[in-house]
Amino acid sequence: MGKKINRYKTGRTGQKKFLRNLCGRLLGLSLVIFGLPLLSAALAHAYYALLDAAWPQVQEIEIINTRRMERGEVLNTMGVPKGANLFSVRATHLSSRLESLPWVRSAVVRIDLSGKMVVDISEREPLAIVHITDFFLLDREGKLFLQTQPLEYPDLLLVTGMTANDIDSGKQLKEIKLQILRDLLQALEKVRNWFPPRQISQCHWQEGAGIILYTTRGGIPIRLGLRDFDGKLARLNRVFAVLMDRACLDAVKRIDLDYPNRAYIEGNFASAKGI
C-alpha cells in the first residue's frame, strides 16, 4: 500500500500564500489611494511655490520682424510686466492674444530660462484697399483685416464695385476675384515707372465688363477686362504716347482695351479713332 499524501497540509499552505498575496495587494492599494492626494498636494504646493518665487523672471522682451506695429501695442496686448515669473507665462496664450490684432498674421513667443522672451511677429502684407460698405485693407491671402481710409495709403490700389456676395465667411475675398486682382497688381507693378499707382484714382469691378481703371487726371475710364493685363497695359502705353504727342489726352472720355491687339478711344474728336 502506497504512502498517503497529506492533502490537508498542502491546502493550508496554499491558503496562507493566497492570504499573504491578498494582504500585500490591499496594502499597496491603500498606499496608492491615500498617497495620491498627498502627492497631488505636494506637487500643487511646489507649483505655486514656483509661481511665487523671485526667480526665474522675465528680464527682457525682444520683438522682431515688425514694420508697421509699435512696440507699445505689442507689449500692451501681451500684458506681461517686466519681472513676471517665467513659469506664470504661457507662450501659446500670448501668441493667441497677438494674433487677434489686425496687423498680425501669425506670432510665435519663445522663452528661455535666462529671462529673455523673443516675440516673432509676421505682419500682414496689404495688397489693396477694397470698398464693401466701407473701406478695408486687403492682404495677399484675401483677408479684409482693417477698416481704413484711402488717403492713409495713397500707394495702394483702391478697388470698388465689390459686394457682400464676393466675400466668404471670415471676411475673405473669394479666390477667383482675388487671383484676378493679384494678376492685375503684378502687371501694374511692371509699368509703375510710367503709370504709377497715384495716377489711378480707383479700380472698379464691373460685372460683365471686368476691371475698369479710372485715371486721377480727368477720371478717364480704361477698360481692361479680366485677362492679359500685361499686353493691354503695353498697348495703353502706346496709346498715351500718341495722345500726348497730339496734345489731346484731355479730350479723351473713354479707353477700351478689352479687344485683341487694338484699343478703342472715345472723346471729343471729329470721330472715334482706333489705335
LINWO-V429762 format. One record per backbone hydrogen bond with DSSP energy under -0.5 kcal/mol. NH is the residue of the N-H (numbers start at 0). CO is the residue of the C=O. Records with the same first field share a line. If there is no record, write none. Layout:
BEGIN
NH = CO, CO
END
This chain:
BEGIN
6 = 4
9 = 5
10 = 6
11 = 7
12 = 8
13 = 9
14 = 10
15 = 11
16 = 12
17 = 13
18 = 14
19 = 15
20 = 16
21 = 17
22 = 18
23 = 19
24 = 20
25 = 21
26 = 22
27 = 23
28 = 24
29 = 25
30 = 26
31 = 27
32 = 28
33 = 29
34 = 30
35 = 31
36 = 32
37 = 33
38 = 34
39 = 35
40 = 36
41 = 37
42 = 38
43 = 39
44 = 40
45 = 41
46 = 42
47 = 43
48 = 44
49 = 45
50 = 46
51 = 47
52 = 48, 49
57 = 83
58 = 56, 114
59 = 114
61 = 116
63 = 61, 118
73 = 69
74 = 70
75 = 71
76 = 72
77 = 73
78 = 74
79 = 74
80 = 78
82 = 57
83 = 80
85 = 55
87 = 84
88 = 85
89 = 87
90 = 88
93 = 89
94 = 90
95 = 91
96 = 92
97 = 93
98 = 94
99 = 96
100 = 97
103 = 100
104 = 102, 121
105 = 121
107 = 119
109 = 107, 117
111 = 115
114 = 111
116 = 59
117 = 109
118 = 61, 116
119 = 107, 117
120 = 63, 118
121 = 105
122 = 120
123 = 102
125 = 123
126 = 137
127 = 137
128 = 156
129 = 127, 135
130 = 158
131 = 129, 133
133 = 131
135 = 129
136 = 145
137 = 127
138 = 142
139 = 124
141 = 138
143 = 170
144 = 136, 142
145 = 136
147 = 134
151 = 148
152 = 148, 149
153 = 150
155 = 152
158 = 128, 156
159 = 157, 202
165 = 162
166 = 163
167 = 171
170 = 167
171 = 167
172 = 141, 170
173 = 165
176 = 173
177 = 173
178 = 174
179 = 175
180 = 176
181 = 177
182 = 178
183 = 179
184 = 180
185 = 181
186 = 182
187 = 183
188 = 184
189 = 185
190 = 186, 187
191 = 188
193 = 190
194 = 190
198 = 195
199 = 196
200 = 198, 213
201 = 213
202 = 157
203 = 201, 211
204 = 159
205 = 203, 209
206 = 204
208 = 205
209 = 205
210 = 224
211 = 203
212 = 221
213 = 201
214 = 219
215 = 198
217 = 215
218 = 214
219 = 216
220 = 252
221 = 212
222 = 220, 254
223 = 210
224 = 210
226 = 223
231 = 227
232 = 228
233 = 229
234 = 230
235 = 231
236 = 232
237 = 233
238 = 234
239 = 235
240 = 236
241 = 237
242 = 238
243 = 239
244 = 240
245 = 241
246 = 243
247 = 242
248 = 242
250 = 247
251 = 248
252 = 265
253 = 265
254 = 220
255 = 263
256 = 222, 254
258 = 256
260 = 258
261 = 258
263 = 255
264 = 262, 272
265 = 253
267 = 250
268 = 266
272 = 264
274 = 262
END
